[in-house]
Amino acid sequence: MITKSAIDEFLERLASAQPTPGGGSAAAIMGAMGAALVSMVCNVSIGKKGYEAAEAGLQAVRARSEALRLRLGAMVEEDVAAFDGLMAAYKLPKATEEQTNQRAKSVQASLRRATEVPLDCARVCAKVIELAHRAGELGYRGVISDAGVGALAAYAAARSAALNVYINAPALKDREFVHASLAELEKLLARCAVESEAAYTIVRNKLES
């Protein structure tokens, strides 16, 4: 049974006037839900009569989806820590030239971290989408709709994480890092768009056949 307390507590924190948790943490949660749905499709399908030939593949997908679920779960607090670190850096004193220089270095380091965390989230979500596609191919027909939901959740998470990269990138002075990160992100999102649509299509076609 789903307990109200844990979900409501997170949603209340998300809805509060406090800036954390925010969109980055929500993206990680969405991605983790996508991975969890992939695992569920595998768990229900493994051992089902008529799906014996798919069992090895499903077990492999489940092992990876569980690892990704745990990784995304950890990113919720990583995102909070990154944002809080950035806010702390902005509050550093700048009364002297030395303090100003130190503050600038701290802000840049914190901005970089606040960019790296969502970029990593997008990377992991891309992997979840691929697994959801595979689960849709192999899984028990009675639950493959959940593979489709998992793919869409992970795609929404990847795009949401991307927004948290875009908001920080303009303030970063390391333009080489920025250009490399944005180039990678664009490729990731393009791949996620194609893969999530493919996962959705294969699930819908199976359900309509």
C-alpha positions as CSV (number, residue, x, y, z in Angstrom):
1,M,0.0,0.0,0.0
2,I,1.2,3.5,-0.8
3,T,1.5,5.6,2.3
4,K,0.3,9.1,2.1
5,S,3.0,10.6,4.3
6,A,6.2,10.2,2.2
7,I,4.5,11.4,-1.1
8,D,2.7,14.2,0.5
9,E,5.7,15.4,2.4
10,F,7.7,15.7,-0.8
11,L,4.9,17.4,-2.7
12,E,4.4,19.8,0.2
13,R,8.1,20.7,0.2
14,L,7.9,21.0,-3.6
15,A,5.0,23.4,-3.4
16,S,6.4,25.5,-0.6
17,A,8.1,28.9,-0.9
18,Q,11.5,27.3,-0.4
19,P,13.5,27.0,-3.6
20,T,14.5,23.4,-2.8
21,P,13.4,20.8,-3.7
22,G,12.7,22.2,-7.1
23,G,12.5,21.3,-10.8
24,G,15.8,19.4,-10.7
25,S,14.6,17.1,-7.9
26,A,11.3,16.7,-9.6
27,A,13.1,15.6,-12.8
28,A,15.0,13.0,-10.9
29,I,11.8,11.7,-9.3
30,M,10.1,11.4,-12.7
31,G,13.1,9.6,-14.0
32,A,13.2,7.2,-11.0
33,M,9.4,6.5,-11.5
34,G,10.2,5.6,-15.1
35,A,12.9,3.2,-14.1
36,A,10.6,1.7,-11.4
37,L,7.9,1.1,-14.0
38,V,10.4,-0.7,-16.2
39,S,11.4,-2.9,-13.2
40,M,7.7,-3.6,-12.5
41,V,7.1,-4.7,-16.0
42,C,10.0,-7.1,-15.8
43,N,9.0,-8.4,-12.4
44,V,5.5,-9.2,-13.5
45,S,6.7,-10.7,-16.8
46,I,9.4,-13.0,-15.4
47,G,8.0,-16.4,-14.7
48,K,4.8,-15.8,-16.8
49,K,3.8,-18.8,-19.0
50,G,4.6,-18.1,-22.6
51,Y,7.4,-15.6,-21.8
52,E,10.1,-18.1,-21.0
53,A,12.1,-17.1,-24.0
54,A,12.2,-13.5,-22.9
55,E,13.2,-14.2,-19.3
56,A,16.9,-13.7,-19.7
57,G,16.4,-10.5,-21.5
58,L,13.9,-9.3,-18.9
59,Q,16.3,-10.1,-16.0
60,A,19.0,-8.1,-17.7
61,V,16.7,-5.1,-18.2
62,R,15.5,-5.4,-14.6
63,A,19.1,-5.4,-13.2
64,R,19.9,-2.2,-15.2
65,S,16.6,-0.4,-14.4
66,E,17.0,-1.0,-10.7
67,A,20.5,0.4,-10.7
68,L,19.2,3.5,-12.6
69,R,16.3,3.8,-10.2
70,L,18.6,4.0,-7.3
71,R,20.9,6.4,-9.1
72,L,18.1,8.8,-9.9
73,G,16.7,8.6,-6.4
74,A,20.1,9.8,-5.1
75,M,20.0,12.7,-7.5
76,V,17.0,14.2,-5.7
77,E,19.2,15.2,-2.8
78,E,22.2,15.9,-5.1
79,D,20.2,18.5,-6.9
80,V,19.1,20.1,-3.5
81,A,22.8,20.2,-2.4
82,A,23.9,21.7,-5.6
83,F,21.4,24.5,-5.5
84,D,21.9,25.2,-1.8
85,G,25.7,25.3,-2.5
86,L,25.1,27.9,-5.2
87,M,22.9,30.0,-2.9
88,A,25.6,29.9,-0.2
89,A,28.2,31.0,-2.7
90,Y,26.2,34.0,-3.7
91,K,25.9,35.0,0.0
92,L,29.7,35.0,0.5
93,P,31.1,38.4,1.5
94,K,32.6,40.7,-1.1
95,A,33.8,43.6,1.1
96,T,37.4,43.2,-0.1
97,E,39.0,42.4,-3.4
98,E,40.2,39.0,-2.0
99,Q,36.7,38.2,-0.8
100,T,35.3,39.2,-4.1
101,N,37.7,37.0,-6.0
102,Q,37.0,34.1,-3.7
103,R,33.3,34.6,-4.0
104,A,33.5,34.6,-7.8
105,K,35.5,31.3,-7.7
106,S,32.9,29.7,-5.4
107,V,30.0,30.9,-7.5
108,Q,31.6,29.5,-10.7
109,A,32.3,26.1,-9.0
110,S,28.8,25.9,-7.6
111,L,27.3,26.8,-11.0
112,R,29.3,24.1,-12.6
113,R,28.0,21.6,-10.1
114,A,24.5,22.8,-10.5
115,T,24.9,22.2,-14.3
116,E,26.6,18.8,-14.0
117,V,23.9,17.2,-11.8
118,P,20.9,17.8,-14.2
119,L,23.1,16.9,-17.2
120,D,23.9,13.6,-15.5
121,C,20.2,13.2,-14.8
122,A,19.4,13.6,-18.5
123,R,22.1,11.0,-19.3
124,V,20.5,8.4,-16.9
125,C,17.0,9.2,-18.1
126,A,18.1,8.4,-21.7
127,K,19.2,5.0,-20.5
128,V,15.8,4.5,-18.8
129,I,14.0,5.2,-22.0
130,E,16.0,2.6,-23.9
131,L,15.2,0.0,-21.2
132,A,11.5,1.0,-21.3
133,H,11.6,0.3,-25.1
134,R,13.1,-3.1,-24.5
135,A,10.6,-3.9,-21.7
136,G,7.8,-3.0,-24.1
137,E,9.2,-5.4,-26.6
138,L,9.7,-8.3,-24.2
139,G,7.2,-7.8,-21.5
140,Y,3.8,-9.4,-20.6
141,R,1.1,-7.8,-22.7
142,G,-1.0,-7.1,-19.6
143,V,1.5,-4.7,-18.2
144,I,3.4,-3.3,-21.2
145,S,1.4,-0.1,-21.0
146,D,3.5,0.6,-17.9
147,A,6.6,0.3,-20.1
148,G,5.2,3.1,-22.3
149,V,4.4,5.2,-19.2
150,G,8.0,4.6,-18.0
151,A,9.4,5.8,-21.3
152,L,7.3,9.0,-21.3
153,A,8.1,9.7,-17.6
154,A,11.8,9.4,-18.4
155,Y,11.5,11.6,-21.5
156,A,9.7,14.3,-19.5
157,A,12.4,13.9,-16.8
158,A,15.2,14.3,-19.4
159,R,13.7,17.5,-20.9
160,S,13.0,18.8,-17.4
161,A,16.6,18.2,-16.4
162,A,17.7,20.0,-19.6
163,L,16.0,23.2,-18.5
164,N,18.1,23.1,-15.3
165,V,21.2,23.0,-17.5
166,Y,20.0,25.8,-19.7
167,I,19.3,28.1,-16.8
168,N,22.8,27.8,-15.4
169,A,24.8,27.7,-18.6
170,P,24.8,31.5,-19.5
171,A,26.4,32.4,-16.2
172,L,29.3,30.0,-16.5
173,K,32.6,31.5,-17.6
174,D,34.1,28.2,-18.7
175,R,32.6,28.4,-22.2
176,E,34.4,25.3,-23.4
177,F,32.6,23.3,-20.7
178,V,29.3,25.0,-21.6
179,H,29.6,24.3,-25.3
180,A,30.5,20.7,-24.7
181,S,27.6,20.2,-22.2
182,L,25.0,21.8,-24.5
183,A,26.2,19.9,-27.5
184,E,25.9,16.6,-25.5
185,L,22.5,17.6,-24.2
186,E,21.1,18.4,-27.6
187,K,22.2,14.9,-28.9
188,L,20.7,13.3,-25.8
189,L,17.4,15.0,-26.2
190,A,17.2,14.2,-29.9
191,R,17.9,10.5,-29.1
192,C,15.4,10.5,-26.3
193,A,12.7,12.0,-28.5
194,V,13.2,9.2,-31.1
195,E,13.5,6.4,-28.5
196,S,10.5,7.5,-26.4
197,E,8.3,7.7,-29.4
198,A,9.5,4.3,-30.6
199,A,8.7,2.8,-27.1
200,Y,5.3,4.5,-27.1
201,T,4.5,3.2,-30.6
202,I,5.5,-0.4,-29.9
203,V,3.4,-0.5,-26.8
204,R,0.4,1.0,-28.5
205,N,0.7,-1.3,-31.5
206,K,0.8,-4.3,-29.2
207,L,-2.2,-3.2,-27.2
208,E,-4.2,-2.5,-30.4
209,S,-3.4,-5.8,-32.1
